[in-house]
Amino acid sequence: MASVVSKKRKKNTTSLSHLKTLGHDLLTSRAHINNLPTLLSFVSSSSPPQYVLEALLSLQAFFTSVLPDLPSSSKKPSSRAVSQDDPEFIYRTWLKAKFDEFVKSLIDVLVSPQSEETIKELVLDTLMEFVKLGNGGRFNSAIYHKLVHSIVHSATPVTFLLDLLVSKYFKYIDIRYFTYIIVEKICRTLEEKSVSDGDNESQSKESTENLIHNVHYILSRIPALEGSADKADYEMWSGSGEPENVSGKLKGEDKKKKSDQNNSKILTASNSAKKMKPKFTKAWLSFLRLPLPLDVYKEVLASLHTAVIPYLSNPVILCDFLTTSYDIGGVISVMALSSLFILMTQHGLEYPNFYEKLYALLVPSIFMAKHRSKFFQLLDSCLKSPLLPAYLAAAFAKKLSRLSISVPPSGALVIIALIHNLLRRHPSINCLVHRVDEEASKGDSEADKKVSENSEDPINSADVSNKKLCIDHFKNEESDPKKSKAMRSSLWEIDTLRHHYCPAVSRFVLSLENDLTVRAKTTELSIEDFSSGSYATIFADEIRRRVKQVPLAFYKAPPTSLFSDTDFAGWTFKHEDDNTSPKRPRL
């Protein structure tokens, strides 16, 4: 306790000039080695920034010069080479302990919310220099693991640190390589902890979500490995390092074998590139096993098909994650569709209930979803195969047709385009355009007979004749396309769009009047042109149109009332003039 108090007194009484003198003396002679603990005491978030800076610069210069001579913590000294009672060995061991203490203090300053951003940037650069030089010229993964682990587990916002790490160091391939290794270890530890700490879920939920956000921030910003893995011109942060000297007693094949073993352990740019894909795959799989918060879940699904799947060693291993997401329903299913479609079309994934789940996603809310543009394009691609059964194509066409009368105008335009493509690709469902129902025709003939027999009540007879024609066999609430009876129905909803209040819809529906079975005279519509439409886009298109004839309100004589007498039979609209005060028209 007394030593702590004395250190605090020294810390309070030490001036900045005296601190510079301590650092200068430490660098000039080993006789001033006792200045080292004093300087270390100033590397703290509670110290003034200028004191931290001065102590940091002196200690960095000192440890950089002695770092190659420090004993490695992973290797035990040989009894023949060095005796543990040797003063030099004791001195170096003590220096190693002080270096570890220095690294720990730097990390504490780095993640402290009290530290200034300029100090944090300098501390990060210092730590990365030690990562570069701290293992005999090779990458010091132990220091880098402590650094990333502390940043990810920090309870305070670390966006600034992560942005620094990404912008300054993620361009080096060895940094990326070890980052994937560290992320995998962190995710596996977190997964095991979440399983074992089932009772303390409420307490650790917030910290776990914060950790997952930080891990995803790192993973999503590591640049992908572009080009061939055999390239050797990737930038390395640390040198490849030289293999340890082979004993002079080894000759011939033994010497060559020993040299090959050492060379295989050295991480080079080409080795990192070749091993990158397995490390990338393990890191992402470990991350996807975690209980992802909803916002992270959506971000992952939105970028999975472009940022992850192309770089996995075997993309099919994501099938469980994607099918589970697709089965959830709603927006999650829509966002999982892109990746699942890639696995099915490019990697041979078989998913028997794919079209049933896709059919269930066709609800009015999908036309207002954020990712509706990509969904409609994928929906069009999924229905493009000529091997699609007629009942399935008819079910999708009829379901879309029914939705057209309850969605916004922009949604109706997409539906018309989708149905246009369906009718052109699948001629077998063109019967939905002009339905001649045998049962209805029979009912029609029977009703005509009744009309001829009973001509006294032709109105009721006409109702009977139209009764069969009003039956729609389609089951809109049926979730199974096979049982929807779409092939017995018709696209009567599309005909109602001729009288849609939006001119763009009523004009566009006329495209379905062409004979779409004649493929030479028709072309498929690009869904991308309609999938991102809204009220704003429709309005913008309308005001850009050049109208030749504009309807005008023309009166031969000024109107004296709001309504004419002929508009409402039995009502009169009079306006009484009064010189004193005007009166409203009255009924």
C-alpha positions as CSV (number, residue, x, y, z in Angstrom):
1,M,0.0,0.0,0.0
2,A,2.9,2.3,0.8
3,S,4.5,1.7,-2.6
4,V,1.2,2.6,-4.4
5,V,1.0,5.9,-2.4
6,S,4.6,6.7,-3.1
7,K,4.0,6.1,-6.9
8,K,1.0,8.4,-6.8
9,R,3.1,11.1,-5.1
10,K,5.9,10.8,-7.6
11,K,3.3,10.9,-10.4
12,N,1.8,14.1,-9.1
13,T,5.2,15.8,-8.5
14,T,6.9,14.7,-11.8
15,S,7.0,17.5,-14.4
16,L,6.9,16.9,-18.2
17,S,10.5,18.0,-18.6
18,H,11.6,15.5,-15.9
19,L,9.7,12.8,-17.6
20,K,11.6,13.6,-20.8
21,T,14.8,13.3,-18.9
22,L,13.8,9.9,-17.5
23,G,13.1,8.7,-21.0
24,H,16.4,10.1,-22.4
25,D,18.4,8.5,-19.6
26,L,16.7,5.1,-20.1
27,L,17.6,5.1,-23.8
28,T,21.2,6.1,-23.3
29,S,22.3,3.7,-20.5
30,R,21.3,0.4,-18.9
31,A,22.3,2.0,-15.5
32,H,19.0,4.0,-15.6
33,I,16.8,0.9,-16.1
34,N,14.9,1.7,-12.9
35,N,13.3,4.6,-14.9
36,L,11.3,2.0,-16.7
37,P,8.7,1.3,-14.0
38,T,8.3,5.1,-13.5
39,L,7.6,5.7,-17.1
40,L,5.2,2.7,-17.2
41,S,3.1,4.3,-14.4
42,F,2.3,7.2,-16.7
43,V,0.8,5.0,-19.5
44,S,-2.7,5.2,-18.1
45,S,-6.0,6.7,-19.2
46,S,-6.0,8.8,-16.0
47,S,-2.7,10.6,-16.9
48,P,-2.7,13.8,-18.8
49,P,-2.4,13.2,-22.6
50,Q,1.0,15.0,-22.9
51,Y,2.4,12.7,-20.2
52,V,1.0,9.6,-21.8
53,L,2.5,10.7,-25.1
54,E,5.9,11.4,-23.7
55,A,6.1,8.1,-21.8
56,L,4.8,6.2,-24.7
57,L,7.4,7.5,-27.1
58,S,10.3,6.8,-24.8
59,L,9.0,3.3,-23.9
60,Q,8.3,2.4,-27.6
61,A,11.8,3.4,-28.6
62,F,13.3,1.4,-25.7
63,F,11.3,-1.8,-26.3
64,T,11.8,-1.7,-30.0
65,S,15.5,-1.9,-29.6
66,V,15.5,-4.8,-27.0
67,L,12.5,-6.7,-28.4
68,P,14.6,-9.2,-30.5
69,D,16.5,-10.2,-27.4
70,L,13.5,-10.8,-25.1
71,P,12.7,-14.5,-24.4
72,S,9.6,-15.9,-26.1
73,S,6.8,-16.8,-23.8
74,S,6.0,-19.9,-25.9
75,K,9.5,-21.3,-25.8
76,K,11.2,-22.6,-22.7
77,P,15.0,-22.0,-22.5
78,S,17.4,-24.9,-23.0
79,S,19.3,-25.8,-19.9
80,R,22.5,-26.1,-21.9
81,A,22.3,-22.8,-23.6
82,V,21.1,-20.6,-20.7
83,S,21.1,-21.1,-17.0
84,Q,18.1,-19.7,-15.1
85,D,20.5,-18.3,-12.5
86,D,22.3,-16.2,-15.1
87,P,21.9,-12.5,-14.4
88,E,21.4,-11.7,-18.1
89,F,18.6,-14.2,-18.3
90,I,17.0,-12.8,-15.2
91,Y,17.3,-9.3,-16.6
92,R,15.7,-10.3,-19.9
93,T,12.9,-12.1,-18.2
94,W,12.2,-9.1,-16.1
95,L,12.1,-6.9,-19.3
96,K,9.7,-9.4,-20.9
97,A,7.4,-9.0,-17.9
98,K,7.6,-5.2,-18.1
99,F,6.9,-5.4,-21.9
100,D,3.8,-7.5,-21.2
101,E,2.7,-4.9,-18.6
102,F,3.4,-2.1,-21.2
103,V,1.2,-3.9,-23.8
104,K,-1.6,-4.3,-21.2
105,S,-1.4,-0.7,-20.3
106,L,-1.6,0.4,-23.9
107,I,-4.7,-1.7,-24.5
108,D,-6.3,-0.2,-21.5
109,V,-5.6,3.3,-22.8
110,L,-6.9,2.2,-26.2
111,V,-10.3,1.1,-25.1
112,S,-10.8,3.7,-22.4
113,P,-13.6,6.2,-23.1
114,Q,-11.4,8.9,-21.3
115,S,-8.6,8.7,-23.9
116,E,-8.5,11.2,-26.7
117,E,-8.7,10.0,-30.3
118,T,-5.2,11.2,-31.2
119,I,-3.8,9.2,-28.3
120,K,-5.8,6.2,-29.3
121,E,-4.5,6.3,-32.9
122,L,-0.9,6.6,-31.6
123,V,-1.4,3.7,-29.2
124,L,-2.9,1.5,-32.0
125,D,0.1,2.2,-34.2
126,T,2.4,1.3,-31.4
127,L,0.7,-1.9,-30.7
128,M,0.7,-2.8,-34.4
129,E,4.4,-2.1,-34.6
130,F,4.9,-4.6,-31.7
131,V,2.7,-7.1,-33.7
132,K,5.1,-6.6,-36.6
133,L,8.4,-7.0,-34.7
134,G,7.5,-8.8,-31.5
135,N,8.1,-12.4,-32.8
136,G,11.6,-12.2,-34.2
137,G,10.5,-10.3,-37.3
138,R,7.4,-12.4,-37.8
139,F,3.8,-11.7,-37.0
140,N,3.1,-11.7,-33.2
141,S,-0.3,-13.3,-33.1
142,A,-0.5,-13.2,-29.3
143,I,-0.4,-9.4,-29.1
144,Y,-2.8,-9.0,-32.0
145,H,-5.2,-11.5,-30.4
146,K,-5.2,-9.4,-27.2
147,L,-5.7,-6.3,-29.2
148,V,-8.7,-7.5,-31.2
149,H,-10.2,-9.4,-28.2
150,S,-10.1,-6.2,-26.1
151,I,-11.7,-4.0,-28.8
152,V,-14.5,-6.5,-29.5
153,H,-15.3,-7.0,-25.8
154,S,-15.2,-3.3,-25.0
155,A,-18.4,-2.1,-23.3
156,T,-17.9,1.4,-24.8
157,P,-18.4,2.4,-28.5
158,V,-15.3,1.4,-30.5
159,T,-16.4,2.4,-34.0
160,F,-13.4,4.8,-34.2
161,L,-10.9,2.1,-33.4
162,L,-12.5,-0.4,-35.8
163,D,-12.5,2.2,-38.6
164,L,-8.8,2.9,-37.9
165,L,-8.0,-0.8,-38.0
166,V,-10.0,-1.3,-41.2
167,S,-8.6,1.7,-43.1
168,K,-4.9,1.3,-42.1
169,Y,-4.3,-2.4,-41.6
170,F,-6.9,-4.6,-43.3
171,K,-5.2,-4.1,-46.6
172,Y,-2.4,-6.5,-45.4
173,I,-3.1,-10.1,-46.1
174,D,-1.5,-11.5,-42.9
175,I,-3.7,-9.1,-40.9
176,R,-6.8,-10.4,-42.6
177,Y,-5.6,-14.0,-42.1
178,F,-5.1,-13.7,-38.3
179,T,-8.2,-11.6,-37.9
180,Y,-10.3,-14.5,-39.3
181,I,-8.6,-16.9,-36.8
182,I,-9.2,-14.6,-33.9
183,V,-12.9,-14.0,-34.9
184,E,-13.5,-17.7,-35.1
185,K,-12.0,-18.2,-31.6
186,I,-14.1,-15.4,-30.1
187,C,-17.3,-16.7,-31.7
188,R,-16.7,-20.3,-30.5
189,T,-16.0,-19.1,-27.0
190,L,-19.1,-16.9,-27.0
191,E,-21.2,-19.9,-28.3
192,E,-20.0,-22.1,-25.5
193,K,-20.6,-19.4,-23.0
194,S,-24.1,-18.8,-24.2
195,V,-24.9,-22.5,-23.8
196,S,-23.4,-22.8,-20.3
197,D,-24.8,-19.5,-19.0
198,G,-28.4,-20.2,-19.6
199,D,-29.5,-18.8,-16.2
200,N,-27.9,-15.4,-16.7
201,E,-29.4,-14.6,-20.1
202,S,-31.0,-11.3,-19.0
203,Q,-27.7,-10.0,-17.5
204,S,-25.4,-10.9,-20.4
205,K,-27.8,-10.3,-23.3
206,E,-26.8,-6.6,-23.8
207,S,-23.1,-7.3,-23.6
208,T,-23.5,-10.3,-26.0
209,E,-25.4,-8.2,-28.5
210,N,-22.7,-5.5,-28.3
211,L,-20.0,-8.1,-28.9
212,I,-21.9,-9.6,-31.9
213,H,-22.3,-6.1,-33.4
214,N,-18.5,-5.5,-33.1
215,V,-17.7,-8.9,-34.6
216,H,-20.0,-8.3,-37.5
217,Y,-18.5,-4.9,-38.0
218,I,-15.1,-6.4,-38.4
219,L,-16.2,-9.4,-40.5
220,S,-18.2,-7.3,-42.9
221,R,-15.3,-4.9,-43.5
222,I,-12.5,-7.3,-44.2
223,P,-11.7,-6.9,-47.9
224,A,-12.4,-10.1,-50.0
225,L,-9.5,-11.9,-51.5
226,E,-9.7,-10.9,-55.1
227,G,-8.0,-12.8,-58.0
228,S,-6.1,-16.0,-57.8
229,A,-4.8,-17.4,-54.5
230,D,-1.5,-18.1,-56.2
231,K,-0.5,-14.5,-56.4
232,A,2.5,-13.5,-54.4
233,D,2.3,-9.8,-54.6
234,Y,-0.1,-9.3,-51.7
235,E,1.1,-6.8,-49.1
236,M,2.3,-8.2,-45.8
237,W,2.4,-6.3,-42.6
238,S,5.2,-8.3,-41.0
239,G,8.2,-9.8,-42.8
240,S,8.1,-13.5,-43.7
241,G,10.9,-14.1,-41.2
242,E,13.9,-16.4,-41.6
243,P,13.8,-20.0,-40.4
244,E,15.9,-20.8,-37.4
245,N,19.5,-21.6,-38.1
246,V,19.9,-25.3,-38.8
247,S,22.6,-27.0,-36.8
248,G,25.9,-27.4,-38.7
249,K,25.8,-31.1,-37.8
250,L,22.9,-31.7,-40.2
251,K,24.1,-32.6,-43.7
252,G,22.5,-33.6,-46.9
253,E,18.9,-34.9,-46.8
254,D,18.6,-34.2,-43.0
255,K,19.5,-30.5,-43.5
256,K,17.1,-30.2,-46.5
257,K,14.3,-31.9,-44.5
258,K,14.8,-29.6,-41.6
259,S,14.8,-26.5,-43.8
260,D,11.6,-27.6,-45.6
261,Q,9.8,-28.0,-42.2
262,N,10.9,-24.5,-41.1
263,N,9.9,-23.0,-44.4
264,S,6.4,-24.6,-44.2
265,K,5.8,-22.9,-40.8
266,I,6.7,-19.5,-42.2
267,L,3.6,-17.4,-43.2
268,T,4.2,-15.9,-46.6
269,A,1.8,-13.9,-48.9
270,S,1.1,-16.9,-51.1
271,N,0.6,-19.2,-48.1
272,S,-1.8,-16.7,-46.5
273,A,-3.8,-16.4,-49.8
274,K,-4.1,-20.2,-50.1
275,K,-5.2,-20.6,-46.5
276,M,-7.5,-17.6,-46.6
277,K,-10.7,-19.4,-47.9
278,P,-10.8,-22.1,-45.1
279,K,-10.2,-19.4,-42.4
280,F,-12.9,-17.2,-44.0
281,T,-15.3,-20.1,-44.0
282,K,-14.7,-21.1,-40.4
283,A,-15.0,-17.5,-39.2
284,W,-18.3,-16.9,-40.9
285,L,-19.8,-20.3,-39.9
286,S,-18.8,-19.7,-36.2
287,F,-20.4,-16.2,-36.4
288,L,-23.7,-17.5,-38.0
289,R,-24.1,-20.0,-35.1
290,L,-24.4,-17.1,-32.6
291,P,-27.8,-15.8,-31.5
292,L,-27.8,-12.8,-33.9
293,P,-29.8,-9.7,-33.0
294,L,-32.5,-8.9,-35.5
295,D,-30.8,-5.9,-37.1
296,V,-27.5,-7.9,-37.6
297,Y,-29.6,-10.8,-38.9
298,K,-31.1,-8.6,-41.6
299,E,-27.7,-7.1,-42.5
300,V,-26.2,-10.5,-42.9
301,L,-29.0,-11.8,-45.1
302,A,-28.9,-8.7,-47.2
303,S,-25.2,-9.1,-48.1
304,L,-24.7,-12.9,-47.8
305,H,-25.2,-13.7,-51.5
306,T,-22.6,-11.1,-52.6
307,A,-20.1,-10.8,-49.8
308,V,-19.9,-14.3,-48.3
309,I,-21.2,-17.1,-50.6
310,P,-18.7,-16.5,-53.5
311,Y,-15.7,-16.8,-51.1
312,L,-16.7,-19.9,-49.1
313,S,-14.9,-23.1,-49.7
314,N,-18.2,-25.0,-49.9
315,P,-21.3,-22.7,-50.1
316,V,-23.8,-25.5,-49.6
317,I,-22.8,-25.6,-45.9
318,L,-25.0,-22.6,-45.5
319,C,-28.1,-24.6,-46.4
320,D,-29.3,-25.1,-42.8
321,F,-28.9,-21.4,-41.9
322,L,-30.7,-20.3,-45.1
323,T,-33.5,-22.8,-45.0
324,T,-34.2,-22.0,-41.4
325,S,-34.3,-18.3,-42.3
326,Y,-36.5,-18.9,-45.3
327,D,-39.0,-20.9,-43.1
328,I,-39.4,-18.0,-40.6
329,G,-41.6,-16.1,-43.0
330,G,-42.1,-12.4,-43.6
331,V,-39.2,-10.0,-44.3
332,I,-36.6,-12.6,-43.2
333,S,-37.8,-15.1,-45.8
334,V,-37.7,-12.4,-48.5
335,M,-34.1,-11.5,-47.6
336,A,-33.0,-15.1,-47.4
337,L,-34.4,-15.8,-50.9
338,S,-31.4,-14.3,-52.8
339,S,-28.8,-16.6,-51.2
340,L,-31.1,-19.6,-51.3
341,F,-31.7,-19.1,-55.0
342,I,-27.9,-19.0,-55.6
343,L,-27.4,-22.3,-53.8
344,M,-30.2,-23.9,-55.7
345,T,-29.2,-22.7,-59.2
346,Q,-25.4,-22.7,-58.9
347,H,-24.5,-25.3,-56.3
348,G,-27.1,-28.0,-56.7
349,L,-29.1,-27.5,-53.5
350,E,-32.4,-29.4,-53.4
351,Y,-35.2,-27.7,-51.4
352,P,-38.5,-29.6,-52.0
353,N,-40.8,-27.0,-50.5
354,F,-39.2,-24.0,-52.1
355,Y,-42.2,-23.0,-54.3
356,E,-44.7,-23.6,-51.6
357,K,-42.8,-21.2,-49.3
358,L,-42.4,-18.7,-52.2
359,Y,-46.2,-18.9,-52.8
360,A,-46.8,-18.1,-49.2
361,L,-44.8,-14.9,-49.4
362,L,-47.3,-13.4,-51.9
363,V,-49.2,-11.2,-49.5
364,P,-50.2,-7.5,-49.8
365,S,-47.5,-6.4,-47.3
366,I,-44.7,-7.6,-49.6
367,F,-45.5,-4.7,-52.0
368,M,-44.5,-2.2,-49.3
369,A,-41.4,-4.1,-48.1
370,K,-38.0,-2.5,-48.2
371,H,-36.4,-5.2,-50.3
372,R,-39.4,-5.7,-52.6
373,S,-37.4,-4.8,-55.7
374,K,-34.9,-7.7,-55.3
375,F,-37.8,-10.0,-54.3
376,F,-39.8,-9.4,-57.5
377,Q,-36.8,-9.9,-59.7
378,L,-36.0,-13.2,-58.0
379,L,-39.7,-14.2,-58.2
380,D,-39.5,-13.6,-62.0
381,S,-36.3,-15.7,-62.2
382,C,-37.8,-18.5,-60.1
383,L,-40.8,-18.8,-62.5
384,K,-38.7,-18.7,-65.6
385,S,-38.0,-22.4,-66.0
386,P,-40.0,-24.1,-68.9
387,L,-40.1,-27.3,-66.7
388,L,-42.4,-25.5,-64.2
389,P,-45.7,-27.5,-64.0
390,A,-48.8,-25.7,-65.4
391,Y,-50.7,-25.8,-62.2
392,L,-47.8,-24.1,-60.4
393,A,-47.5,-21.3,-63.0
394,A,-51.3,-20.9,-63.0
395,A,-51.4,-20.7,-59.2
396,F,-48.8,-17.9,-59.1
397,A,-50.5,-16.0,-62.0
398,K,-53.9,-16.2,-60.2
399,K,-52.5,-15.3,-56.8
400,L,-50.8,-12.2,-58.3
401,S,-54.0,-11.4,-60.2
402,R,-56.0,-11.5,-57.0
403,L,-53.4,-9.3,-55.2
404,S,-53.7,-6.7,-58.0
405,I,-57.0,-5.4,-56.7
406,S,-55.7,-4.7,-53.2
407,V,-52.2,-3.3,-53.7
408,P,-50.9,0.2,-54.6
409,P,-50.7,1.2,-58.3
410,S,-46.9,0.5,-58.3
411,G,-47.7,-3.0,-57.2
412,A,-50.3,-3.5,-59.9
413,L,-47.7,-2.5,-62.5
414,V,-45.3,-5.2,-61.2
415,I,-48.1,-7.7,-61.2
416,I,-49.0,-7.0,-64.8
417,A,-45.4,-7.4,-65.9
418,L,-45.0,-10.7,-64.0
419,I,-48.3,-12.1,-65.4
420,H,-47.2,-10.9,-68.9
421,N,-44.0,-13.0,-68.6
422,L,-45.8,-16.0,-67.1
423,L,-48.3,-16.1,-70.0
424,R,-45.5,-15.8,-72.6
425,R,-43.3,-18.5,-71.0
426,H,-46.0,-21.0,-70.3
427,P,-48.6,-21.2,-73.1
428,S,-50.4,-23.9,-71.2
429,I,-51.9,-21.4,-68.8
430,N,-53.3,-19.0,-71.5
431,C,-56.7,-20.6,-70.9
432,L,-56.8,-18.3,-67.8
433,V,-57.1,-15.3,-70.2
434,H,-60.3,-16.6,-72.0
435,R,-62.0,-19.2,-69.9
436,V,-64.9,-21.2,-71.4
437,D,-66.3,-23.3,-68.6
438,E,-68.3,-26.3,-69.7
439,E,-70.4,-26.3,-66.5
440,A,-71.2,-22.6,-67.0
441,S,-72.2,-23.2,-70.6
442,K,-74.5,-26.0,-69.6
443,G,-76.0,-23.8,-67.0
444,D,-76.4,-21.1,-69.6
445,S,-78.3,-23.3,-72.0
446,E,-80.6,-24.6,-69.2
447,A,-81.2,-21.0,-68.1
448,D,-82.1,-20.0,-71.6
449,K,-84.7,-22.7,-71.8
450,K,-86.2,-21.5,-68.5
451,V,-86.3,-17.9,-69.9
452,S,-88.1,-19.1,-73.1
453,E,-90.6,-21.1,-71.0
454,N,-91.2,-18.4,-68.4
455,S,-91.0,-15.1,-70.3
456,E,-93.1,-13.3,-67.7
457,D,-90.1,-12.8,-65.4
458,P,-87.1,-12.2,-67.6
459,I,-85.1,-10.4,-64.9
460,N,-85.0,-13.3,-62.5
461,S,-84.3,-15.6,-65.4
462,A,-81.3,-13.5,-66.3
463,D,-80.0,-13.7,-62.7
464,V,-80.2,-17.5,-62.9
465,S,-78.3,-17.6,-66.2
466,N,-75.5,-15.4,-64.7
467,K,-75.3,-17.4,-61.5
468,K,-72.9,-20.0,-62.8
469,L,-70.7,-17.4,-64.5
470,C,-70.0,-15.7,-61.2
471,I,-68.3,-18.7,-59.6
472,D,-64.5,-18.5,-59.2
473,H,-63.1,-21.9,-58.2
474,F,-59.8,-20.4,-57.0
475,K,-59.1,-20.8,-53.3
476,N,-57.2,-17.7,-52.3
477,E,-56.6,-18.7,-48.7
478,E,-55.1,-22.1,-49.7
479,S,-51.4,-22.3,-48.9
480,D,-50.7,-25.2,-51.2
481,P,-50.6,-24.2,-54.9
482,K,-51.7,-27.7,-55.9
483,K,-55.0,-27.3,-54.0
484,S,-55.7,-23.8,-55.1
485,K,-57.7,-24.8,-58.2
486,A,-56.1,-22.0,-60.2
487,M,-56.4,-23.9,-63.5
488,R,-60.2,-23.8,-63.2
489,S,-60.3,-20.0,-62.7
490,S,-59.6,-17.0,-64.8
491,L,-57.7,-13.7,-64.6
492,W,-60.9,-11.6,-64.3
493,E,-59.1,-9.3,-61.8
494,I,-56.8,-8.1,-64.6
495,D,-59.8,-7.1,-66.7
496,T,-61.0,-4.9,-63.8
497,L,-57.6,-3.0,-64.0
498,R,-58.8,-1.5,-67.4
499,H,-60.9,0.9,-65.2
500,H,-58.2,1.5,-62.6
501,Y,-58.1,5.0,-61.2
502,C,-54.4,5.3,-62.0
503,P,-53.9,6.1,-65.7
504,A,-50.5,4.3,-65.8
505,V,-52.1,1.0,-64.7
506,S,-55.1,1.2,-67.1
507,R,-52.7,1.9,-70.0
508,F,-50.2,-0.8,-69.1
509,V,-52.8,-3.5,-68.7
510,L,-53.6,-3.2,-72.4
511,S,-50.3,-5.0,-73.1
512,L,-51.9,-8.3,-72.1
513,E,-54.4,-8.0,-75.0
514,N,-51.7,-9.2,-77.4
515,D,-51.4,-12.8,-78.3
516,L,-48.5,-13.7,-76.0
517,T,-48.3,-17.3,-77.4
518,V,-46.7,-15.8,-80.5
519,R,-43.3,-15.4,-79.0
520,A,-41.8,-13.9,-82.2
521,K,-44.0,-10.8,-81.9
522,T,-43.6,-10.3,-78.1
523,T,-40.8,-9.8,-75.7
524,E,-40.4,-10.4,-72.0
525,L,-40.7,-7.4,-69.8
526,S,-37.9,-6.4,-67.5
527,I,-39.2,-6.6,-63.9
528,E,-36.4,-4.4,-62.7
529,D,-38.1,-1.5,-64.5
530,F,-41.2,-1.8,-62.4
531,S,-40.0,-3.5,-59.1
532,S,-38.9,-0.3,-57.3
533,G,-41.9,1.8,-58.2
534,S,-43.9,3.9,-55.8
535,Y,-46.4,6.7,-55.8
536,A,-43.6,9.2,-56.3
537,T,-42.2,7.5,-59.4
538,I,-45.7,7.2,-60.9
539,F,-46.3,10.9,-60.2
540,A,-43.0,11.8,-61.7
541,D,-43.7,9.9,-64.9
542,E,-47.1,11.5,-65.2
543,I,-45.9,15.1,-64.9
544,R,-43.1,14.4,-67.5
545,R,-45.7,13.2,-70.1
546,R,-46.5,15.7,-72.8
547,V,-50.3,16.0,-73.0
548,K,-51.7,17.2,-76.3
549,Q,-55.3,17.8,-75.2
550,V,-56.1,19.2,-71.8
551,P,-59.7,19.1,-70.6
552,L,-61.0,22.5,-69.6
553,A,-64.1,23.6,-67.6
554,F,-66.1,25.8,-70.1
555,Y,-69.4,27.5,-69.3
556,K,-71.4,29.5,-71.7
557,A,-72.8,31.5,-68.7
558,P,-71.4,31.9,-65.2
559,P,-72.9,29.3,-62.9
560,T,-75.2,30.6,-60.2
561,S,-75.2,27.5,-58.0
562,L,-72.9,24.7,-57.2
563,F,-75.3,22.1,-58.5
564,S,-77.9,22.3,-61.3
565,D,-81.5,21.3,-60.7
566,T,-81.2,18.3,-63.0
567,D,-78.4,16.8,-60.8
568,F,-80.7,16.1,-57.9
569,A,-84.3,15.6,-58.9
570,G,-86.7,17.2,-56.4
571,W,-84.1,19.6,-54.9
572,T,-83.8,23.3,-55.7
573,F,-80.7,25.4,-55.2
574,K,-81.4,29.2,-54.9
575,H,-79.2,32.1,-54.1
576,E,-80.8,35.1,-52.6
577,D,-79.2,38.5,-53.1
578,D,-78.9,40.7,-50.1
579,N,-77.5,44.2,-50.1
580,T,-76.4,44.2,-46.5
581,S,-74.6,40.9,-46.2
582,P,-74.0,38.0,-48.5
583,K,-75.7,34.7,-47.7
584,R,-74.7,31.2,-48.6
585,P,-76.7,29.2,-51.1
586,R,-79.3,27.1,-49.3
587,L,-81.1,24.0,-50.2
